[in-house]
Amino acid sequence: MDGPRARANDEGMRRLSWLVTGCSMSALIASAAFAAPPATAFAGPPAVQLALPAPTGPHAVGSATLDLIDRHRADPWNPAVRRELMVSVWYPARRVAGPRAQYMTAEESGLFLKGIDGVPADALSTVRTHAHANAPLLPGARRSPLVVLSPGLGNPRATLTGMAEDLASHGYVVAGIDHTYESSGVSFPDGRVAECLACGQDIDGAAVTAGRAADVSFVLDRLLARTPAWSGGRSIDPHRIAMAGHSIGGASALSTMLTDRRVDAGVNLDGSFFPALSTPFRRPFLMISSEDHGPGTDPSWTDTWRQLRGWKLWAGVTGTTHSSFTDLAPLADQVGQPIQTLPGQRASEITRAYVTAFLDLHLRGHTQPLLDGPSSRYPEVHFLAP
């Protein structure tokens, strides 16, 4: 634990280590310090069809992909080009038959699995999703709350697909951003693939979160424009917006809220803050931490907690590790190499339940008893108050 630079740098090494590690994975992510294990050969390709947990809401889910170029900003990792982002939008849709949205492209899967022996390079391009590509927007859908998702450093936006699909099934529009050169690989429609330039570097965490805040504000500008980048953009309520992220993506949720007043509420899934809050902040914020990331283990969380003066909740989840709040938890179980002691399906269920309850409370004004105290439905969840 040598500070923000080391933590961010180690996170860039994570990728899909659960596919190739013979250990229980509790050593893989012992804390928010992002320690990465050595890789060993995987015995062979998965014997089952990898699939995301089914959405729990009443609506079918559609998905669209956007290629957005910010003509006014140079890329922070490659200044010779303008900042270009791939964004997935999930939304409540009309029920249709047809192809499901692809989880990752074959090229993205190969880069995510690079250096891993015994696993088909395209394994993650075959993960079964539940959204239908370009399905028609649900008839009558309008003024839907918007949730922006930001993944951990080195992770593609795809690793938060399960959460996105579930939120869309409950009537939210969700935009997942691939922060170019901070993901293991980003495929563009013309066939170009941008590999990770941040991974393995001595990363300045505050610079990364500031860059991601700029990315999010640009995406919001494009989604909420008079002529929106997404054909369903007019269904978004510009006055009900939240951001959630995993790892440094969760830290970026707070950084974005500090610079963009359009974001009304934020969620950090187990990511150290870069930097910690130093002044009072009054918008709603949810912090969900893994088992070993409790009070006293990460000064950025305890310092930030003290400055959160609006609605706030710090929930710790027993039996989890750093990546338990992503799709890696259920997918790891399916290949027989769990990343935590808590079953991956249960980790996904808990994450969805608490994130959705938080968003329903603060974007829809719906009372949420689940957030008032410990629940017998989720005994693994503990409310923490440093």
C-alpha positions as CSV (number, residue, x, y, z in Angstrom):
1,M,0.0,0.0,0.0
2,D,2.3,2.7,-1.3
3,G,-0.3,5.4,-2.0
4,P,-2.6,6.3,-4.9
5,R,-0.1,5.8,-7.7
6,A,0.7,2.3,-6.6
7,R,-2.9,1.3,-6.0
8,A,-4.0,2.5,-9.4
9,N,-1.1,0.9,-11.2
10,D,-1.8,-2.5,-9.6
11,E,-5.4,-2.3,-10.6
12,G,-4.4,-2.0,-14.2
13,M,-2.8,-5.5,-13.9
14,R,-6.0,-7.2,-12.8
15,R,-8.0,-8.3,-15.9
16,L,-9.4,-11.8,-15.8
17,S,-6.9,-13.4,-13.3
18,W,-9.8,-15.6,-12.0
19,L,-9.6,-17.7,-15.2
20,V,-6.1,-18.8,-14.6
21,T,-5.5,-18.8,-10.9
22,G,-5.4,-22.0,-8.9
23,C,-5.8,-20.3,-5.6
24,S,-9.1,-19.4,-3.9
25,M,-8.7,-15.8,-5.1
26,S,-9.0,-14.4,-1.5
27,A,-5.4,-13.6,-2.0
28,L,-6.1,-12.0,-5.4
29,I,-8.0,-9.0,-4.0
30,A,-7.2,-8.9,-0.3
31,S,-8.1,-5.2,0.0
32,A,-8.6,-2.0,-2.0
33,A,-4.8,-2.0,-2.5
34,F,-5.4,-4.0,-5.7
35,A,-2.8,-6.7,-5.2
36,A,-2.5,-9.0,-8.3
37,P,-1.5,-12.7,-8.2
38,P,0.8,-14.6,-10.5
39,A,-1.0,-16.4,-13.3
40,T,-0.9,-20.2,-13.8
41,A,-2.2,-22.2,-16.7
42,F,-6.0,-22.8,-16.9
43,A,-6.9,-26.5,-17.4
44,G,-9.0,-25.8,-20.5
45,P,-11.9,-23.8,-21.9
46,P,-15.1,-23.4,-19.9
47,A,-17.3,-26.5,-20.1
48,V,-20.5,-24.4,-19.8
49,Q,-22.0,-21.5,-21.7
50,L,-20.9,-18.4,-19.8
51,A,-23.9,-16.2,-19.1
52,L,-24.8,-13.2,-17.0
53,P,-27.5,-13.4,-14.3
54,A,-31.0,-12.6,-15.7
55,P,-32.4,-9.1,-15.1
56,T,-34.9,-8.8,-12.3
57,G,-37.2,-6.0,-13.6
58,P,-40.4,-6.2,-15.6
59,H,-39.0,-4.8,-18.9
60,A,-37.1,-6.3,-21.8
61,V,-33.7,-4.7,-22.4
62,G,-32.2,-3.2,-25.5
63,S,-28.7,-2.1,-26.2
64,A,-27.0,0.4,-28.5
65,T,-23.4,1.3,-29.1
66,L,-22.1,4.8,-29.7
67,D,-18.8,6.0,-31.1
68,L,-18.3,9.6,-29.7
69,I,-15.4,12.0,-30.5
70,D,-14.7,15.0,-28.4
71,R,-13.4,17.5,-31.0
72,H,-12.4,20.0,-28.3
73,R,-10.2,17.8,-26.2
74,A,-6.9,15.9,-26.9
75,D,-6.7,12.4,-25.6
76,P,-4.8,12.5,-22.2
77,W,-3.0,9.3,-23.1
78,N,-2.4,9.9,-26.8
79,P,-2.4,13.7,-27.3
80,A,-1.9,13.4,-31.0
81,V,-5.6,12.4,-31.4
82,R,-8.9,13.8,-30.1
83,R,-10.6,12.0,-27.2
84,E,-12.8,9.2,-28.7
85,L,-15.0,7.0,-26.5
86,M,-17.1,3.9,-27.1
87,V,-20.3,4.0,-25.1
88,S,-22.9,1.3,-24.6
89,V,-26.5,2.4,-23.8
90,W,-28.9,-0.1,-22.2
91,Y,-32.6,0.9,-22.0
92,P,-36.1,-0.6,-21.4
93,A,-37.2,-2.0,-24.7
94,R,-40.0,-3.6,-26.6
95,R,-39.9,-7.4,-26.4
96,V,-38.4,-8.8,-29.6
97,A,-36.8,-11.9,-30.9
98,G,-33.3,-11.6,-32.5
99,P,-29.6,-11.5,-31.6
100,R,-28.4,-10.6,-28.1
101,A,-25.9,-7.8,-27.7
102,Q,-22.3,-9.1,-27.7
103,Y,-20.5,-8.9,-24.4
104,M,-17.1,-8.1,-25.9
105,T,-15.7,-8.3,-29.4
106,A,-13.3,-11.1,-30.1
107,E,-10.4,-8.6,-30.2
108,E,-11.4,-7.1,-26.8
109,S,-11.7,-10.6,-25.3
110,G,-8.2,-11.5,-26.6
111,L,-6.6,-8.4,-25.1
112,F,-8.4,-9.0,-21.8
113,L,-7.1,-12.5,-21.7
114,K,-3.7,-11.7,-23.1
115,G,-0.9,-13.9,-21.7
116,I,-3.3,-16.4,-20.3
117,D,-2.6,-20.0,-21.5
118,G,-5.3,-22.6,-22.1
119,V,-8.2,-20.2,-22.6
120,P,-9.7,-19.4,-26.0
121,A,-8.8,-15.9,-26.8
122,D,-12.4,-15.2,-27.8
123,A,-14.0,-16.8,-24.7
124,L,-15.6,-13.5,-23.5
125,S,-17.0,-12.7,-26.8
126,T,-19.4,-15.6,-26.3
127,V,-20.8,-14.6,-22.9
128,R,-24.7,-14.7,-23.1
129,T,-26.2,-11.4,-22.4
130,H,-29.9,-10.5,-22.0
131,A,-30.1,-7.2,-24.0
132,H,-31.2,-7.3,-27.7
133,A,-29.1,-5.2,-30.0
134,N,-30.9,-2.1,-31.2
135,A,-34.3,-3.3,-30.0
136,P,-37.0,-0.6,-30.2
137,L,-37.4,1.6,-27.2
138,L,-40.2,0.6,-24.9
139,P,-43.4,2.4,-26.2
140,G,-44.3,5.3,-24.0
141,A,-40.9,5.4,-22.3
142,R,-40.1,9.0,-21.4
143,R,-38.3,11.0,-18.8
144,S,-36.3,8.0,-17.7
145,P,-33.6,8.4,-15.1
146,L,-30.1,8.1,-16.4
147,V,-27.2,6.1,-14.8
148,V,-23.6,6.4,-16.0
149,L,-21.3,3.5,-15.3
150,S,-17.5,3.7,-15.2
151,P,-15.4,0.5,-14.9
152,G,-12.1,-0.2,-13.0
153,L,-8.8,0.7,-14.5
154,G,-7.9,-2.0,-17.1
155,N,-11.4,-3.3,-17.2
156,P,-13.7,-2.8,-20.2
157,R,-17.2,-1.3,-19.8
158,A,-18.5,-4.8,-20.5
159,T,-17.6,-5.9,-16.9
160,L,-20.6,-3.9,-15.6
161,T,-23.1,-5.2,-18.1
162,G,-25.0,-7.3,-15.6
163,M,-25.8,-4.3,-13.5
164,A,-26.6,-2.2,-16.6
165,E,-29.1,-4.8,-17.9
166,D,-30.8,-5.1,-14.5
167,L,-31.2,-1.3,-14.1
168,A,-32.6,-1.0,-17.7
169,S,-35.1,-3.8,-16.9
170,H,-36.3,-1.5,-14.1
171,G,-36.8,1.4,-16.4
172,Y,-33.5,3.2,-16.2
173,V,-31.4,4.3,-19.2
174,V,-27.8,3.3,-18.5
175,A,-24.6,4.5,-20.3
176,G,-21.5,2.5,-19.8
177,I,-18.2,4.2,-20.9
178,D,-15.0,2.7,-22.1
179,H,-12.3,5.2,-21.1
180,T,-10.0,4.7,-24.1
181,Y,-6.4,3.6,-23.3
182,E,-7.5,2.8,-19.7
183,S,-9.3,-0.4,-20.8
184,S,-7.4,-3.6,-21.8
185,G,-8.9,-3.0,-25.3
186,V,-11.5,-0.9,-27.0
187,S,-12.9,-1.9,-30.5
188,F,-14.1,0.9,-32.8
189,P,-16.5,0.4,-35.6
190,D,-13.9,0.9,-38.3
191,G,-11.9,-2.0,-37.0
192,R,-9.3,-0.1,-35.0
193,V,-8.5,-1.4,-31.5
194,A,-7.1,0.8,-28.8
195,E,-5.0,-1.1,-26.3
196,C,-4.3,0.0,-22.7
197,L,-1.7,2.7,-22.4
198,A,-2.4,3.3,-18.7
199,C,-1.8,-0.3,-17.6
200,G,1.6,-0.9,-16.1
201,Q,2.4,2.8,-15.7
202,D,3.0,4.8,-12.6
203,I,-0.5,6.2,-12.6
204,D,-1.6,9.5,-11.0
205,G,-5.0,8.5,-9.6
206,A,-6.2,12.1,-9.3
207,A,-5.4,12.7,-13.0
208,V,-7.3,9.6,-14.0
209,T,-10.4,10.5,-12.1
210,A,-10.3,14.1,-13.5
211,G,-10.0,12.7,-17.0
212,R,-12.9,10.4,-16.4
213,A,-15.0,13.3,-15.1
214,A,-14.3,15.1,-18.3
215,D,-15.3,12.0,-20.3
216,V,-18.6,11.7,-18.4
217,S,-19.5,15.4,-18.8
218,F,-18.8,15.0,-22.6
219,V,-21.0,11.9,-22.8
220,L,-23.8,13.7,-20.9
221,D,-23.5,16.7,-23.3
222,R,-24.0,14.3,-26.3
223,L,-26.8,12.3,-24.7
224,L,-28.7,15.4,-23.6
225,A,-28.1,17.5,-26.7
226,R,-31.0,19.0,-28.8
227,T,-30.0,16.3,-31.3
228,P,-28.9,13.5,-29.0
229,A,-26.1,11.1,-30.0
230,W,-28.5,8.2,-29.2
231,S,-31.8,8.0,-31.0
232,G,-33.7,7.5,-27.7
233,G,-32.0,10.4,-26.0
234,R,-35.2,12.4,-25.7
235,S,-36.5,9.7,-23.3
236,I,-33.9,10.7,-20.7
237,D,-34.8,13.0,-17.9
238,P,-31.9,15.5,-17.6
239,H,-32.9,16.3,-14.0
240,R,-32.5,12.7,-12.7
241,I,-28.9,11.5,-13.3
242,A,-26.6,9.3,-11.2
243,M,-23.2,7.8,-11.7
244,A,-21.8,4.5,-10.4
245,G,-18.5,2.9,-10.8
246,H,-16.2,0.1,-9.7
247,S,-12.7,0.7,-8.3
248,I,-11.3,3.9,-9.8
249,G,-14.6,4.2,-11.7
250,G,-16.2,4.6,-8.3
251,A,-13.7,7.3,-7.3
252,S,-14.5,9.0,-10.6
253,A,-18.2,9.1,-9.7
254,L,-17.3,11.5,-6.8
255,S,-14.9,13.5,-9.0
256,T,-17.6,13.9,-11.6
257,M,-20.1,15.1,-9.1
258,L,-17.6,17.7,-7.9
259,T,-17.3,19.2,-11.4
260,D,-20.7,18.5,-13.0
261,R,-23.9,19.6,-11.1
262,R,-26.0,17.5,-13.4
263,V,-25.1,14.3,-11.5
264,D,-27.4,14.1,-8.6
265,A,-26.2,10.9,-6.8
266,G,-23.1,8.7,-6.8
267,V,-22.0,5.1,-6.0
268,N,-18.5,3.9,-5.4
269,L,-18.0,0.1,-5.6
270,D,-14.9,-0.6,-3.5
271,G,-12.6,2.0,-5.1
272,S,-10.1,4.2,-3.2
273,F,-10.9,7.9,-3.7
274,F,-8.4,10.0,-5.7
275,P,-8.3,12.3,-3.9
276,A,-10.3,12.0,-0.7
277,L,-12.9,14.7,0.0
278,S,-11.5,17.6,1.9
279,T,-14.6,19.9,2.0
280,P,-18.2,19.2,2.9
281,F,-20.3,17.6,0.1
282,R,-24.1,17.3,0.4
283,R,-25.4,15.2,-2.5
284,P,-26.4,11.5,-1.8
285,F,-23.5,9.0,-2.0
286,L,-23.4,5.2,-1.5
287,M,-20.2,3.3,-0.7
288,I,-20.1,-0.5,-1.0
289,S,-16.9,-2.2,0.2
290,S,-15.5,-5.7,0.1
291,E,-14.9,-7.7,3.3
292,D,-11.4,-6.5,3.9
293,H,-12.0,-2.8,2.9
294,G,-13.6,-1.6,6.1
295,P,-13.0,1.4,8.4
296,G,-9.3,1.8,9.1
297,T,-8.0,0.1,6.0
298,D,-8.2,3.0,3.6
299,P,-7.8,6.6,4.8
300,S,-9.4,7.9,1.6
301,W,-12.7,6.3,2.6
302,T,-12.7,7.4,6.2
303,D,-11.7,10.9,5.2
304,T,-14.3,11.1,2.5
305,W,-17.0,9.7,4.9
306,R,-16.4,12.6,7.3
307,Q,-17.0,15.1,4.6
308,L,-20.2,13.6,3.2
309,R,-22.9,15.8,4.8
310,G,-25.9,14.7,2.7
311,W,-27.6,11.2,2.6
312,K,-24.8,8.6,2.9
313,L,-24.4,4.9,3.4
314,W,-21.3,2.7,3.8
315,A,-22.2,-0.9,3.3
316,G,-19.7,-3.7,3.7
317,V,-20.4,-7.2,2.3
318,T,-19.0,-10.3,4.0
319,G,-17.4,-12.9,1.7
320,T,-16.5,-10.5,-1.1
321,T,-13.3,-9.3,-2.7
322,H,-12.5,-6.2,-4.8
323,S,-14.1,-7.5,-8.1
324,S,-17.1,-9.1,-6.5
325,F,-19.3,-6.2,-7.5
326,T,-18.7,-6.8,-11.3
327,D,-19.7,-9.5,-13.7
328,L,-16.4,-11.3,-12.8
329,A,-18.1,-12.7,-9.7
330,P,-20.8,-14.9,-11.4
331,L,-18.6,-15.6,-14.4
332,A,-15.8,-16.9,-12.3
333,D,-18.1,-19.3,-10.5
334,Q,-19.3,-20.7,-13.9
335,V,-15.7,-21.7,-14.7
336,G,-15.2,-23.2,-11.3
337,Q,-12.7,-20.6,-10.0
338,P,-14.6,-18.3,-7.7
339,I,-13.1,-15.0,-6.7
340,Q,-14.7,-14.9,-3.3
341,T,-16.3,-17.1,-0.7
342,L,-19.7,-15.7,-1.3
343,P,-21.4,-17.3,-4.3
344,G,-21.0,-15.0,-7.4
345,Q,-24.7,-15.1,-8.1
346,R,-25.4,-13.9,-4.5
347,A,-22.8,-11.2,-4.8
348,S,-24.5,-10.0,-8.0
349,E,-27.9,-10.1,-6.3
350,I,-26.7,-8.0,-3.4
351,T,-25.0,-5.4,-5.5
352,R,-28.1,-5.0,-7.7
353,A,-30.4,-4.8,-4.8
354,Y,-28.6,-2.0,-2.9
355,V,-27.6,0.0,-6.0
356,T,-31.2,-0.1,-7.3
357,A,-32.7,0.8,-4.0
358,F,-30.3,3.8,-3.7
359,L,-31.2,5.0,-7.2
360,D,-34.9,4.4,-6.7
361,L,-34.7,6.5,-3.5
362,H,-32.8,9.4,-4.8
363,L,-33.8,9.5,-8.5
364,R,-37.4,8.4,-8.1
365,G,-38.3,9.4,-4.6
366,H,-39.5,5.9,-3.7
367,T,-39.1,4.9,0.0
368,Q,-36.5,2.1,0.5
369,P,-36.7,0.3,3.8
370,L,-33.7,-1.8,2.7
371,L,-31.5,1.3,3.2
372,D,-32.7,2.0,6.7
373,G,-30.8,-0.7,8.5
374,P,-29.7,-4.4,8.5
375,S,-31.9,-6.7,6.5
376,S,-32.7,-10.4,7.2
377,R,-32.8,-10.8,3.4
378,Y,-29.2,-9.8,3.1
379,P,-27.4,-10.8,6.3
380,E,-24.1,-10.5,4.5
381,V,-24.5,-6.7,4.4
382,H,-23.3,-4.6,7.3
383,F,-23.8,-0.9,7.7
384,L,-20.5,0.7,8.7
385,A,-20.0,4.1,10.4
386,P,-16.4,5.0,11.0
